[in-house]
C-alpha cells in the first residue's frame, strides 16, 4: 500500500496577515482549507495512509482533519517543533514510512490522476512543471526523463521546467538526509539530498499536467478560480424570487440569496450567509460561512473568509478579506491603477493588472473609507470614517 507524507508545518510568512491566526495550509480555497484539496487528491489517487508533518498552528490542522476518517483516509501526525527546512521536516517521519511513498509540499494544488500515475514510477522521481516564471522556483534541467541539474531561483534560468515539490521516494532517502548540511538560510534543504541523486544519475522526472503553487496571497485568487471552475452547481439554501444566476453557484445550508441579487458564476457561498437584497456577486468569488453581503454591494473575483460583513454600498474587487471583518457603508477597495500597470505589494510585483487588497482578520472600517490598490491591512486594525488606506498597515493599526 502506497503512503504519503505531506509537509504542513510552516507558517507562511509571505501570507501575513492572513496567517496570523491560522497556518498557511489552512487558508481557504473554495471554502475548504487548501490542505484538504491536497488530501482529497491523494485519496482519489488511491492512497489511504497519510502522515502530516505539522508545526505552526498544528491545533487547527488536527481539529479539522482528526484521524482522517471523514475523508476516507488514515491520518497520523508528526510535529516539527522548529521549522528548519524541508529535509528536517521529512527527517521527522523516519521510521514511520517503510516502503515507497509520495512526499508533497502542503501549499499547492495537484491533480489526482497525476499522483496515481506517479505512483507507478520507479523511485526516486520528482514531479516537474513548465512555468512562465521559472526564476521564482528551483529550475530543473532534463535529458529525456533524467534530471541533470537543479538550481534554486536562478536569475538566468536554464529551462522553464521547475521542481514542483512532488516526489516519489523509497526509504533510502532517509540515509541521504543524514548528511544534509545546514544551508546559508539556516535550514536543512531537501534539494541538497536530491543533488546526490542527480550526480549519480538516479533522479527521474515526471511531467505534471496540472499544478498550482500557492506561495503568495495573490496566488490564492488563481487557485480559488481554478477550483471553482471544477465544481458542480448545488443549492442547499434559499434563492428568493427575483434573483438572477448565470453560471455555476454552490449555495450552502441555511443561506439566503435575497431578491434583486445578480450572481455571475463560478461562485460559492458558505453556510448561514445572507446575500442581498440587490447584491452583485461576480465570477470566481468564494464567500465563507456566516457572511453578510448586503444591499448594493458588489464583490468580484475575491475570497471572503468566514464571518465577515460587507453590508451596504461597498465594492470589493480582486481581494482577499480575512474573517470577522466589518465594512462600513460606502467603503470601497480599488483594484486597478490609472496607468493599468501591474500592481506591487511591498516592492514585490503581483504580476496582476487587477488586484485590490489583502485584509487580515477582525478589521473594522468606518463609513466611506477608500482602500487603494495593493494595500495590506493587518489584523485587528481599526479604520476610522472617511479614511484613505494605502501601503501596508501593521496588525492593530488605528486610523482615526
N, C-alpha and C positions, 0 to 999 in steps of 0.2 A: 504494500500500500504506500503510495507516494505521500509525503508530508510536505508542509510548507512552513517556512519561517518568515514572518513579516516584521520589519523594523519599524516600531511605532513609538520610540522613546523620546524623540526630540520635541522641543518647544515650538520651533518655527519662529525664530525671532524676526525674520523678514515679514511675517504676517501680523506683527504687532500693529494696532492694539487688539486685533481680533483674537489673539491667543492669550490675552491677559487672564482669562478665566477658563480656558479650555486648551487642550493640546491641539496642535495643528491637524492631526489626523481626525479630530472630532469636529472640524469645521463643516458646516452643512453644504451639501451639493444635492439639488433636487430634493431637499428636505430630509436627507439622510446623511450621517457623517461620511466623509469621503472614505474612511476606512471600511465602512460597511459595503460600499460599492466594490472595493477590492476583495473583501471576504466573500461576497456573493460570486464574484468572478472565479475565485479559487474553488468554491464549492461546485459551481457549474462545470468546472473543468474536471470534476470527479474526485477531488481531494477532500477528505473528510477529517483530517487532523491538522490543526494549525497551532503554531507556537507564536504568540505575540510577545515581542520584546518591548516592554513599556518602561516609562520613567516619569517624565514631566506629565502631570495630570493623569497619572495612572488610575486614580479612583474613577474618573469619568469613563475611561475605557472599560474598566472591569464592570462598572454598573450597567453600562449599555449592552455589552456583549455577553456577560456572565460566562457560563460554561459552553456557550455556542449552540445549545440545543434549539433555540428559537430559529436559528438559521440552518439547522440540519448539519452541524459540524461540531467536532470536539475542539475546544479552545483551551490551551493552558498558557500560563503567563510566566515570563522571566523578567526580572527587574534589572535594568541598567541604571544604577543609582546616580552615576555621573556620566554625562553624555560625552564620551571620549572617542567618538568616531564609529564608523560602520564596522570596522574589524573588531573593535572592542564589543560592540553590540552582538555580533554574530558569535563571538567567542563565549558570550554568556550562555549560549544554548548548547555548549559542548556536553556530550553525554546524554542529551535528550533525543538527538537525531542519530539514527543508526544505519540509515540507508540513503539512497539518493533522495534529494529534496529540492524544492523550489525555495529561493530566497528572493523576497521582494521588498523594495522600499515602500513605505506606507503612504507616500504622498503622490500617488499617480493613479491614472485610470488606464486599465488594460482590458483586452478582450479575452473572454473565457476560452474561445477557440484557439487563440494563440498559446495560452497557457497549457491547454491539453496537448497541443502539438509539440510544444517544447518538452513536455514530459516524456515524449517518445525518443528524444535525442540522447546522445552519449554525454555524460558529464566529464569535464566541466564545459559549460556552454553559457554564453552571455547573450541576452536579448539586446538588439541594436535597433535604432530607428533613424530615419533620414530627417534631419532638421534643417529649417531655413535660417537658424541662428546657432550653428554648432559651437561657436566660441563661448557660449554660456554653459557648456557641458563638457564631459570627458569625450574627447574626439577619438574615434576608432578608425584605424586603417585595416583593410581586409584584403586578403588574397584568396579568391574563391570563397570558401566558408571558414577560412582560418584567420583569426585575428592576429595581425602582425605588429600592431602598435596601439598604445593608449596614452593620450596626453590630456591632462586636465586643463580645461579652459584656456586653450591656446588662442593668442591674438591673431595668429595666422593659421587657422585650421587646415589640416592636410586633406580633409574629406568632410562630407556633410553627414556622415554616419556618427552617431553618438551612443554612449553607454546609457541604456535606458533604466538601469537599476533593477533588472530582471535576470535571475541567474538559475542555472541548474547545477547543483553541486553534489558531490558524494562526501563521505566523512573525511576524506583526505584533506579537505580544505582546512580542517581544524589544525592539522600539523603545520600547514603553511602559515596559519595565523600566529603561531608561536614565535616566529621570527620577525614579525612586522614591527618596525621601529616607530617611535613617536615622530610624527611629521612636524614640519615647520609651523603648522597651525595648532600644534599641541594635541593632535588626535592620532589615533591608530586607524590608518586608512586601508580599506579593503582593496583598493587599487594596487597597493604595494604587494599584496599576496597574488593578485592577478598578473602582475608583472613577471613573476616567476613562471607562471603557466605560459605566458606569451613567449618568453625567452626560450622555453623548451618546445614551443610549437604545439602546445596541447589545448589551447583555448579556442573553441569554435564559436561561430556567430549564428544567431537565429534572428532573422529579419521580422520584426513585429509588424503586423498590418495596421494595428491601432494602438496608439499610446498618447497619453497627455500628461505632461508634467504639471504639478500644482505647486510651484515653488514661490510664487509671488501673489499678492492679493488679487491682482487683475487676472491672473490665471484662473481664479475661481469662476469668473464670468464665462470664460470659454468652456471650461469643464462642465459647468452647470448647463450651458446651452446645448452641449453635445448630449448630455444625459437626458435633458428634457425632450430632445428630438426623438429619442428612442422610446419614450414612454407611451403607454396606451391610455386613451381618454377614460376617465372614471369619475362618477359623481356619487358621493355618499352624503352630500349636503343638500341644501335647498337653493334652487335658482328661481327667483321670482319672475313673474310675467314682466315683459319689457326689457329683459336682459338679452344682449346680442353676444353670441360666442362664435368666433371664427377660429378654426384651428383646434388643436388639442388642449383640453383642460382637464386637470385632475383636481377634484374638489373633495376635501376631507370631511370627516364626520362632524356634525353639528356646526358646520359653516354655512353662512347665508350670503348669497350674492343678491343685492337689492336692485330694484327696478331702475332702469336708465343706465345701468353699467354696461360698458362695451369692453369685451375681452378679445384680444388677438393672441391666440396660442403661438408657440407652446408655453403653457403656464401651469404652475402647480400652486395650490392654496392648501395650507395645512388644516388641522382640526380646530374647531372653535373660533373661526375667524368671521369677521363681518366686513364685507366688501360693498362699498357704495353707501347710499344711492348715488348714481351718476358718476361713478369712478371710471377711469380708463386704464386698463391693465394691458400693457403691450408685451410683445413676444419675448421669450427667454427670461421670464420673471419667475422667481421662486419666493413664495411668501410663507413663512413659518407658522407654527401653531400659535393660536391666541392673538393674532394680529388684527388691527382695525385699519382698513384703508378706506377713507371716508369720502364725503361729498366733494366732487370736483377735484379729486386727486388723480394725478397721472403718474404711473410707475412704469418705467421702461427698462428692459434688459438689466434687471437688478436682482440682488439677493437680499431679502429682508429676514433677519433672524427672528426667532420666536418672541412674542410678547410686545412687539413694537407697534406704536400707534402713529399713524400718519393721517390725521382725521379731516382736515379742512384746507382746500385750495392750495395743495402742495404739488411740487414737481420733483420727482426723483428719477434721474437718468444714469444708467451705466455705473451703478454704485453698489457698495456692499455696506449694509446697515446692520449693526450689532443688535443684541437682544435688549428688550425693555427700554427702548428709546422712545421719546415723545417729541413730535414736531408741532410747534405752534402754528396757528393758522397763517397761511401765506408764506411759510418758509420754503425755500426752493434750493435745489442743488444744480448748479450749472455743469454741463458735460462737454462743451465744445469751445475751443479757443477761437478768437476772432480771426486769426490767421489760418485756422484749420490745421495747425501743426500738431505733431504728436505731443502727447501730454506726459510730463515727467513728474515724478514724486521723489522728493529728497535727492534730486540730481540724477535719478535713475529713470530712463525712458520706459514707459509702459508699452511702447510700440503701438499704441492705440490713438487714433484721432479723436475718438469719443471716450471719455472716462470722467466720471463725476468725483466721488469722494469715498474714502474709507472711514467709517464712523464706528467707534467702539461701542461697548455696552453701556447702558444706563446714561446715555447722553440726553440732556433736556434742552430744547430750543424754545425761546420765546417766539412771539409773533413776528412775521415779516423779516426773518433772517435770510441772508444770502450766503451760500456756500460756494466758493469758487472752484473751478476745475482743479483736480489733483490735490485737493485738501485731505489732510489726515487729522481726525479729531479723536483724542484719547478718551478712554472710558471714564465715566462719571463726571464728564465735563458739563458745565452749565453755561449756556449761551444766552445772553440777555436779548430782549426785543430789539429789532432793527439792526442787529449786528451783521457786519461783513466778516466772514471767516475765510482765510486763505493760508496756505502753507501748512505747517504741522503744529498741532497743539498737543502738549503732553497730557497724560492722564490727570483728571481732576482740575483741569484749567477752568477758571471762572472769567467770563467776559460780561461786564455789567453794562 
